[in-house]
Amino acid sequence: MPAHSPSRPRPTGRGLAEVYSAVAIVAITVALSSAVYSQAHFSVGTRPVFSFETYSVVGSPSILHLQVNSSSPSELSEVRLDEASSYSGVLALGPSGYSTLESLCAGGVATFFSVNTTAGALSVSSNGEAWIDGVQGTSAQVGPGLHELVISDASVCTVILPDGRSVQYPSASVSTVPRIGDSQFTTTLLVPFNNSGHSITAVFGSAIEVVDF
């Protein structure tokens, strides 16, 4: 189970960037108990236990980073944030909490979803800010597979795949389940948040894991 890292100074920003200032990393490991770390409590009996550490990254939104390590193949089929479900559309974080949208971006909110790509340059064109696999920027070299995007405070946006195609929602290349990697043994989810008092539910086939943060 990872050890706690010391907190580093939180950067100052403006607008939504001021709200998004720290990163929380959550690793899911197999154990037979419950755990309490800092602000979060995870009690899952004989199922995996969540643990986490926090640190600040300049220019990054506040992100709950979930790494799922499974001892057997397990397909992640749904992510629920409070009452918002990835089944209903693209997940978004706004001032009043989580919701879903029928588009990849919107003003005043941070949307998060994944795209399935070939290897090459994955890019986002928008009038807001973007993060690719948790790194701020409008373009990144990626390998084949699923990559998660966060688009903040953008009224217009276009995601451009390495083959030059642009995608909107809905699209076969877009998944509303925010995740990085398509392995059934290791999956990473990046979930923006701006305060405590929320709950995330990850559904893996017949298994359900819940964490309060």
N, C-alpha and C positions, 0 to 999 in steps of 0.2 A: 504494500500500500504506500503511495507516495508520501513523502514528508512534507510538512508545511514550509513554504518559502516565505521569507520576510517581505512585508509590504514595502513597496517603493513609492515615492512621491507621486501623487495623482496630477496629471497635466491639466492645464486650464484651456478651455476652448469656448466657442460661442455657439448659440443655437442648440441644435440637437447634439452637436459634437461635445458640448459642455456636459450633457447628461451622460454620454457614453465615454467613460474614462478608464475603466478597469476591465480586467479579464479574469473570469473564474474558470479554472480547469477542473473538470470532474472526470475521474477515471472509474469505470465500473469493474470490480474484480469479484471473483467468486469467493464467498466466505459464508460463515454459519451464524452470524450475529447481526447486531445493528450498530450504527456508528453515529457520533455527533461531532461535527467539525465546524467551528465558527458559527455562521448564521444558519446553517442547514442541518436538518435531522433526517436520516434515512433509516427506516426500519423495514426490512424485507424478509425476516425469518430465515429460511434456508435458501433463499434466492440471492443473487448478487448484492453486494453492499457498495454504496456510493461513497467516495471520499473526494476531497478537493483541496486545492491550494489557490491563493489569489496573488496577483501581481499586476502592476500597471504597465501599459504599453502606450506610448505617445501616438496619438492619431487614431486609436482603435476604439470601436464602440465597446460598451460593457457586454461581454459575451460569456454565456455559460457554455463551457466546452465539455461535451460528454464523449468519452471514449468507451465504446462497448467492446469488451473482450469476452467471447463466448467459447465454452468448451465443446459446443456442438453447433452445427449449422442452425442459424436462426434468422429469418428474414424480417427486417424492420418494415412494418406495413403502415403504421400511423403514428403521428406525433400530436399530442394534445397539449395546449398551453392554456391553463384555466379552462374556460368554456369553448375555446377556439380549437378546431380540429383540422388537420391537414387534409382530411376527406372533403372539407367544404370549400377549399380554395387555397390561395397563397397566404401563408401566415404573415402577420404584420404586428409590429409593436408601435402603439401610439401613446399619447399622454394619458389616456384612460385605460390602458392595458392592451391585451391581445385581442385580435380579431382576424378575419380572413377577407381577402380581396379577390376580385376576378381579373387582376392585372398584376404585372411584375413589380410595379412601383406606384407610389402616390405621395403627394405632398404632405409633410407633417408626420410621416410614419417611416419606420424601418422595416422593409420586407425581407424575408429570408427563405430561400428555396435552393434546390440543386438542379444542375443541368448535366446531361450525359453527353460527353464530347469525345472526339478523337484527340490525338496528341497535337499540340501546337499552341498558338496564341489564342487565349480566351479573353474577350474584352467586353466592357460595358460602356455604352454611350448614354449619358444622362445629364440632367441639369442639377443633380445632387451629388452625393458621395457614394463610393462603392468599395466593397471589400471582397476579395476572391480568396476563398479558403482561409479567411481570418486575417488576411494581409491587405491593408488599405492600398488602393490603386485601381486604375481603370483597365489594366491589361496584365496578364501573367502567362508565362509558359506553363502548360499543364500536360500531364500524361493522359492516356485514355481512361475513361471512366467517369464517375460522378464527382462533381465539384460544387461546393456550396457558395452562393452569392448572397451578400447583404447589400441592399440598395437603400440609402437613407435620404429622406426628404427630396425625392425626385418626382416631379409631376409628369415627366416624360422619360422613357428609357428604352434602350434596345440592347439585347444581349447578342453578341456576334461570336459564333462558334469558329474553331480553327479552320473549318472548310469554307469560311466566308458567308455561311448562311446566318441570317438574323432570325431570332426566335422571339415570340411573344407567348402569352398564356391564353388559351391552352395550347400545348404542343407536345408531341411525342418526346421531344428532347428535354422537357421541363418536368421535374418531379416536385410536388408540393411538400414532400418529406425532406426536410433539410438534413443533408448528410454528405460526408466525404468518403469516397471509396465504396465499392460494391461487394467487398468480401463479406461472406456470411459469418465470419469469425471475428472481424474487427471493423467497427463502424464508428465514425466521428460525427457528432452533431454540434453545430454552433448556434446558440440561441441568444439573441440580444435581450437585455433586460435593463430597467432603469431604477428598480427598487426591489425590496424584498416583499414577501407575502404572496408569491405565486407558486404554481404547481405545474410540473411537466409530467406527462404520462407517455411512455414509449411502449408501443404494442409490437411484440415479436411473435407472430403466429398466435398461439394460445397463451403465451406468457405476457404479463403486463407488469412494468416496472414504473413506480411513481416516486418522484422526488419533489420536496418542497424547497424553495429557495427564496 
